[in-house]
């Protein structure tokens, strides 16, 4: 490999000037390591030089337990950008949102720090406090949010029954064992619903991603054939193709996948695979758009490079990078408020001298201030779900509609 001699001479000259003139003495080792960090940070937001604790923290993040605030972050314009808060962590409970820009950590300005330096400041002993100053779109003044650090234990899969026959699966992060946990959760949902489901909501909102093989495993669980994802890079080793194996654990049962701007990387792989294969309807907001592959390249026992080596593509050849996944059904973030209704609206049965129903329905009208006796008990639960999580409520309604259409089509 030919080296650029002129640029190397420039580097050597700059190194000498710093050694001789900088206000404080700096070791050659620190200068060269900083040069490596700068070289990588100038490539893209996800490439980095990892040494010591940083290397260990990366491994801890994929295993599902680490210390800190519970935020997946990247760099944007010199500031730390929140990709997603992690479920049930100090960050999520304090109201940190995807898209927030962190401009100060306690009294330290973020501008000028590397991402690894900022992450180090956010990490610390459980029980200690840190104040984040953030800039949020739509809010005029910076917000100051005080957080207490904790040991972050991420349970990557949670599940529950929304209504008889309709299940909910929340995947908060893609870890090494997420695929296995998801299959176990689906089997549990089936057992609780007489051995079968009529529909499933797969919630990938604010899921920052994780391990590629976990995303492939989750996608494969719902696909019986077809391509899941492929990667392309500069060398043959960067080109990979992942295809589904036989067997769909839901046997074609309708799926709605919920995504938002905090759904990134592995989440986008799953959403894109299920969308392109016609296996699920994607609902929500356009996703984050992190479509690059990072490879860990050890250079010693205690240091490694995290280097962007390829791009992800969906089965139909769409690049996720900087574009994200467009939902089939757009859904804005909103919160519903119940409206008190002091009276029941009038109907035909309330009118004087109305005709009786020829099918033998009751002749008398229900009192105006009472509820119809046959009103489903689930209505209160549905209304509560709509207030607590409008996205899940809408996904459930879509699943019901799909089942009605299939039933009428004789499927």
Secondary structure per residue as TSV (DSSP state, phi and psi in degrees):
chain	resnum	aa	ss	phi	psi
A	1	X	-	360.0	125.9
A	2	X	-	-77.4	131.4
A	3	X	-	-98.3	142.6
A	4	X	-	-73.8	97.9
A	5	X	H	-60.2	-44.4
A	6	X	H	-61.7	-42.8
A	7	X	H	-68.8	-35.3
A	8	X	H	-66.7	-37.3
A	9	X	H	-63.1	-41.1
A	10	X	H	-61.2	-44.1
A	11	X	H	-61.1	-45.0
A	12	X	H	-62.5	-38.9
A	13	X	H	-66.9	-43.9
A	14	X	H	-63.0	-41.3
A	15	X	H	-58.8	-43.8
A	16	X	H	-65.1	-40.4
A	17	X	H	-63.2	-42.4
A	18	X	H	-63.8	-46.5
A	19	X	H	-58.7	-35.2
A	20	X	H	-87.8	-31.2
A	21	X	H	-117.7	-11.8
A	22	X	S	-63.3	146.5
A	23	X	S	-59.6	-28.8
A	24	X	S	-127.7	149.8
A	25	X	-	-66.9	138.1
A	26	X	-	-128.9	134.6
A	27	X	-	-70.3	151.7
A	28	X	H	-59.3	-37.1
A	29	X	H	-59.7	-46.6
A	30	X	H	-66.2	-40.7
A	31	X	H	-61.4	-43.1
A	32	X	H	-70.6	-38.3
A	33	X	H	-65.1	-39.4
A	34	X	H	-64.9	-34.7
A	35	X	H	-64.7	-40.0
A	36	X	H	-64.3	-45.1
A	37	X	H	-59.7	-44.2
A	38	X	H	-64.8	-37.8
A	39	X	H	-61.5	-40.9
A	40	X	H	-76.8	-40.0
A	41	X	H	-66.1	-23.1
A	42	X	T	-77.5	-8.6
A	43	X	T	-81.7	-59.2
A	44	X	-	-163.3	169.1
A	45	X	T	-67.6	-11.6
A	46	X	T	-110.7	-8.1
A	47	X	-	-86.9	141.1
A	48	X	E	-160.3	158.7
A	49	X	E	-97.5	124.0
A	50	X	E	-113.3	130.1
A	51	X	E	-141.1	138.6
A	52	X	T	58.1	-117.3
A	53	X	H	-61.1	-34.3
A	54	X	H	-62.3	-41.9
A	55	X	H	-63.4	-42.8
A	56	X	H	-65.5	-40.3
A	57	X	H	-64.0	-35.6
A	58	X	H	-61.9	-44.2
A	59	X	H	-66.5	-36.7
A	60	X	H	-65.7	-36.4
A	61	X	H	-63.4	-35.6
A	62	X	H	-79.8	-16.5
A	63	X	H	-89.1	-17.2
A	64	X	T	101.3	9.5
A	65	X	E	-144.4	125.6
A	66	X	E	-161.1	166.7
A	67	X	E	-98.9	146.7
A	68	X	E	147.1	-145.1
A	69	X	-	-104.8	-21.9
A	70	X	-	89.0	45.4
A	71	X	E	-126.6	131.4
A	72	X	E	-90.3	124.2
A	73	X	E	-130.2	162.0
A	74	X	E	-142.7	-175.8
A	75	X	E	-111.0	141.3
A	76	X	E	-147.7	119.7
A	77	X	T	53.7	36.1
A	78	X	T	84.8	-2.0
A	79	X	E	-113.1	160.5
A	80	X	E	-84.0	123.6
A	81	X	E	-106.1	131.8
A	82	X	E	-76.8	116.4
A	83	X	E	-77.9	-45.3
A	84	X	E	-168.3	138.7
A	85	X	E	-77.5	147.5
A	86	X	-	-91.7	141.5
A	87	X	T	-54.0	142.7
A	88	X	T	56.8	39.8
A	89	X	S	-123.0	166.8
A	90	X	H	-54.2	-39.0
A	91	X	H	-64.5	-46.1
A	92	X	H	-66.4	-40.8
A	93	X	H	-69.1	-27.9
A	94	X	T	-84.3	-5.8
A	95	X	T	92.6	15.1
A	96	X	-	-62.9	138.0
A	97	X	-	-120.2	153.8
A	98	X	T	-60.5	135.1
A	99	X	T	97.7	-15.0
A	100	X	-	-61.6	140.4
A	101	X	E	-104.9	122.0
A	102	X	E	-89.5	118.5
A	103	X	E	-108.2	-14.9
A	104	X	E	-150.6	139.5
A	105	X	E	-117.0	106.7
A	106	X	T	54.5	-118.5
A	107	X	T	-99.6	6.6
A	108	X	E	-98.0	123.0
A	109	X	E	-71.4	137.4
A	110	X	-	-76.5	-32.1
A	111	X	T	-55.3	125.0
A	112	X	T	101.0	-17.1
A	113	X	-	-84.3	151.5
A	114	X	-	-78.5	165.7
A	115	X	H	-61.4	-41.4
A	116	X	H	-64.3	-37.7
A	117	X	H	-65.6	-40.6
A	118	X	H	-65.5	-42.2
A	119	X	H	-62.8	-39.1
A	120	X	H	-59.9	-39.5
A	121	X	H	-68.2	-33.0
A	122	X	H	-76.0	-26.2
A	123	X	-	-83.4	157.6
A	124	X	-	171.7	-174.9
A	125	X	-	-67.6	136.7
A	126	X	T	-55.4	137.8
A	127	X	T	96.8	-13.0
A	128	X	-	-88.0	153.8
A	129	X	E	-103.4	154.9
A	130	X	E	-148.1	143.3
A	131	X	E	-109.0	122.6
A	132	X	E	-98.2	131.4
A	133	X	E	-101.8	121.5
A	134	X	E	-126.7	152.2
A	135	X	E	-108.2	127.2
A	136	X	-	-121.6	134.2
A	137	X	T	-58.5	132.3
A	138	X	T	89.3	-6.6
A	139	X	-	-111.7	126.2
A	140	X	S	-65.6	-46.3
A	141	X	S	-106.2	151.3
A	142	X	-	-59.5	146.8
A	143	X	E	-102.9	141.8
A	144	X	E	-110.8	122.0
A	145	X	E	-125.1	121.7
A	146	X	E	-91.7	128.9
A	147	X	E	-124.1	149.6
A	148	X	E	-109.1	121.7
A	149	X	-	-62.9	151.8
A	150	X	E	-149.1	165.0
A	151	X	E	-75.7	119.5
A	152	X	E	-90.9	114.6
A	153	X	E	-115.1	109.6
A	154	X	-	-94.3	114.9
A	155	X	-	-89.1	104.0
A	156	X	-	-70.9	-18.6
A	157	X	E	-132.7	127.8
A	158	X	E	-131.3	151.8
A	159	X	E	-146.4	157.7
A	160	X	E	-163.4	164.2
A	161	X	E	-92.5	125.8
A	162	X	E	-80.2	-45.9
A	163	X	E	-150.3	162.1
A	164	X	T	-51.4	120.5
A	165	X	T	93.8	-11.1
A	166	X	E	-120.1	119.1
A	167	X	E	-104.7	159.8
A	168	X	E	-129.3	129.7
A	169	X	E	-125.6	124.5
A	170	X	E	-109.8	118.7
A	171	X	E	-108.9	111.4
A	172	X	-	-91.9	-19.4
A	173	X	-	-166.4	150.5
A	174	X	B	-100.0	104.0
A	175	X	-	-107.9	176.7
A	176	X	T	-57.8	-34.9
A	177	X	T	-105.3	15.4
A	178	X	H	-63.7	-39.9
A	179	X	H	-60.1	-44.6
A	180	X	H	-64.7	-43.8
A	181	X	H	-63.3	-37.4
A	182	X	H	-64.4	-43.0
A	183	X	H	-63.0	-40.7
A	184	X	H	-63.6	-39.9
A	185	X	H	-65.8	-40.1
A	186	X	H	-64.3	-42.5
A	187	X	H	-62.0	-39.3
A	188	X	H	-64.6	-42.3
A	189	X	H	-61.8	-39.9
A	190	X	H	-62.3	-45.2
A	191	X	H	-60.9	-37.0
A	192	X	H	-77.7	-9.0
A	193	X	T	-124.8	47.9
A	194	X	T	58.1	31.6
A	195	X	T	86.7	-0.9
A	196	X	-	-153.2	155.3
A	197	X	-	-116.8	152.8
A	198	X	S	-101.3	-14.7
A	199	X	E	-174.7	156.7
A	200	X	E	-138.0	133.1
A	201	X	E	-98.5	118.6
A	202	X	E	-104.3	110.1
A	203	X	E	-96.5	110.5
A	204	X	-	-114.3	16.6
A	205	X	T	-64.9	138.7
A	206	X	T	56.0	27.9
A	207	X	-	-94.2	112.2
A	208	X	-	-78.0	-4.2
A	209	X	-	111.3	-144.0
A	210	X	B	142.9	-131.8
A	211	X	-	-83.2	130.2
A	212	X	H	-58.3	-45.4
A	213	X	H	-63.0	-29.0
A	214	X	H	-69.7	-39.2
A	215	X	H	-63.5	-39.9
A	216	X	H	-64.5	-43.2
A	217	X	H	-63.4	-42.5
A	218	X	H	-65.0	-44.2
A	219	X	H	-62.2	-44.1
A	220	X	H	-61.6	-29.1
A	221	X	H	-60.9	-29.5
A	222	X	H	-107.0	0.8
A	223	X	-	-118.8	142.5
A	224	X	S	-102.4	-15.8
A	225	X	S	-163.5	176.2
A	226	X	S	98.8	164.1
A	227	X	E	-76.3	142.3
A	228	X	E	-100.6	-52.0
A	229	X	E	-162.9	153.1
A	230	X	E	-138.7	158.0
A	231	X	E	-122.6	149.0
A	232	X	E	-134.3	136.5
A	233	X	E	-143.9	-160.6
A	234	X	S	-82.2	-27.5
A	235	X	S	-117.1	162.7
A	236	X	G	-59.0	-32.8
A	237	X	G	-68.0	-18.8
A	238	X	G	-87.2	-6.8
A	239	X	-	-97.9	117.8
A	240	X	E	-136.5	151.2
A	241	X	E	-132.1	133.7
A	242	X	E	-122.5	123.8
A	243	X	E	-119.3	156.5
A	244	X	-	-75.2	150.6
A	245	X	-	-101.3	164.4
A	246	X	S	-62.3	141.3
A	247	X	-	109.6	115.2
A	248	X	-	-108.1	117.0
A	249	X	T	-65.2	-13.8
A	250	X	T	-109.0	1.1
A	251	X	T	51.3	43.5
A	252	X	T	84.5	3.0
A	253	X	-	-58.4	138.9
A	254	X	E	-57.5	141.8
A	255	X	E	-128.6	135.5
A	256	X	E	-115.7	125.2
A	257	X	E	-102.7	123.3
A	258	X	E	-93.4	128.4
A	259	X	E	-135.3	162.6
A	260	X	-	-150.5	-168.9
A	261	X	T	-67.0	-15.0
A	262	X	T	-92.0	1.3
A	263	X	-	-84.8	117.2
A	264	X	-	-136.1	158.1
A	265	X	T	56.1	-110.8
A	266	X	H	-59.4	-33.1
A	267	X	H	-61.9	-40.0
A	268	X	H	-71.1	-31.2
A	269	X	H	-62.9	-46.8
A	270	X	H	-63.8	-48.2
A	271	X	H	-60.9	-43.4
A	272	X	H	-65.6	-40.1
A	273	X	H	-64.9	-45.9
A	274	X	H	-70.8	-32.8
A	275	X	H	-70.4	-49.2
A	276	X	H	-66.7	-30.2
A	277	X	T	-87.9	4.7
A	278	X	T	66.2	24.9
A	279	X	-	-93.2	-21.5
A	280	X	-	-147.3	159.3
A	281	X	E	-100.3	128.5
A	282	X	E	-94.8	127.0
A	283	X	E	-127.2	140.6
A	284	X	E	132.6	-135.7
A	285	X	S	-110.0	164.1
A	286	X	-	-61.2	137.8
A	287	X	-	-78.6	176.9
A	288	X	-	-63.9	-41.4
A	289	X	-	95.4	31.7
A	290	X	-	-94.6	97.6
A	291	X	-	-113.3	32.5
A	292	X	E	-114.8	153.3
A	293	X	E	-104.8	128.3
A	294	X	E	-105.7	130.0
A	295	X	E	-110.7	134.3
A	296	X	E	-89.7	118.6
A	297	X	E	-117.3	98.9
A	298	X	E	-62.9	137.6
A	299	X	S	-119.1	-7.6
A	300	X	S	-162.6	-176.2
A	301	X	S	-69.6	-22.5
A	302	X	S	-120.2	2.9
A	303	X	E	-140.2	153.2
A	304	X	E	-155.9	161.6
A	305	X	E	-102.1	132.9
A	306	X	E	-100.7	105.3
A	307	X	E	-120.9	131.9
A	308	X	E	-71.4	120.1
A	309	X	E	-121.2	-10.0
A	310	X	E	-162.5	172.7
A	311	X	E	-117.8	147.6
A	312	X	E	-85.3	146.4
A	313	X	E	-133.6	140.9
A	314	X	E	-74.2	169.0
A	315	X	T	-53.7	-30.8
A	316	X	T	-91.5	11.9
A	317	X	S	85.9	15.5
A	318	X	-	-83.3	131.3
A	319	X	B	-82.8	131.8
A	320	X	-	-78.3	-25.6
A	321	X	T	-56.9	121.3
A	322	X	T	62.1	5.0
A	323	X	T	-115.9	-37.6
A	324	X	-	74.3	-173.2
A	325	X	-	-106.1	125.0
A	326	X	-	-82.1	127.9
A	327	X	-	-68.9	150.4
A	328	X	S	-68.9	-37.1
A	329	X	E	-122.2	101.4
A	330	X	E	-64.5	141.5
A	331	X	-	-146.7	116.2
A	332	X	-	-78.6	154.4
A	333	X	-	-71.7	128.8
A	334	X	-	-156.6	163.5
A	335	X	-	-129.1	130.2
A	336	X	-	-91.6	148.5
A	337	X	-	-122.0	130.1
A	338	X	-	-68.5	141.0
A	339	X	-	-106.0	126.0
A	340	X	-	-67.7	129.4
A	341	X	-	-114.5	111.2
A	342	X	-	-80.2	-13.8
A	343	X	S	-149.3	158.5
A	344	X	-	-85.4	135.5
A	345	X	-	-63.8	147.7
A	346	X	-	-72.0	148.2
A	347	X	-	-129.6	179.0
A	348	X	G	-56.4	-38.2
A	349	X	G	-66.6	-17.4
A	350	X	G	-87.1	-10.4
A	351	X	S	-80.0	142.2
A	352	X	T	-63.1	140.0
A	353	X	T	61.1	29.8
A	354	X	-	-69.2	151.7
A	355	X	-	-71.0	143.3
A	356	X	-	-75.0	154.4
A	357	X	-	-74.2	126.9
A	358	X	T	-70.0	-12.9
A	359	X	T	-86.5	7.3
A	360	X	-	89.0	18.9
A	361	X	-	-69.6	160.9
A	362	X	-	-59.6	138.2
A	363	X	-	-79.7	-34.2
A	364	X	S	-77.3	143.1
A	365	X	-	-81.6	147.2
A	366	X	-	-70.8	142.8
A	367	X	-	-55.4	145.0
A	368	X	T	-61.1	-26.3
A	369	X	T	-100.9	13.8
A	370	X	S	-117.1	163.9
A	371	X	-	-94.9	146.8
A	372	X	-	-59.2	140.7
A	373	X	T	-65.5	-26.7
A	374	X	T	-95.9	15.7
A	375	X	-	-67.6	128.2
A	376	X	-	-60.4	140.3
A	377	X	T	-66.5	-21.5
A	378	X	H	-72.3	-14.3
A	379	X	H	-57.0	-42.3
A	380	X	H	-62.9	-40.7
A	381	X	H	-65.0	-39.9
A	382	X	H	-64.1	-43.0
A	383	X	H	-62.9	-39.8
A	384	X	H	-65.5	-40.8
A	385	X	H	-62.0	-40.2
A	386	X	H	-62.3	-36.5
A	387	X	H	-76.3	-38.2
A	388	X	H	-75.5	-43.7
A	389	X	-	-149.9	93.5
A	390	X	H	-62.3	-36.0
A	391	X	H	-62.5	-46.6
A	392	X	H	-64.2	-39.3
A	393	X	H	-58.9	-46.2
A	394	X	H	-68.2	-37.4
A	395	X	H	-63.3	-41.2
A	396	X	H	-62.9	-43.6
A	397	X	H	-60.8	-39.0
A	398	X	H	-65.9	-41.3
A	399	X	H	-61.0	-41.5
A	400	X	H	-62.6	-41.7
A	401	X	H	-63.2	-41.3
A	402	X	H	-62.1	-39.9
A	403	X	H	-66.8	-37.2
A	404	X	H	-64.2	-44.7
A	405	X	H	-62.4	-43.4
A	406	X	H	-64.5	-39.7
A	407	X	H	-64.5	-41.7
A	408	X	H	-71.0	-25.9
A	409	X	T	-82.3	-3.9
A	410	X	T	79.4	19.8
A	411	X	-	-84.9	360.0
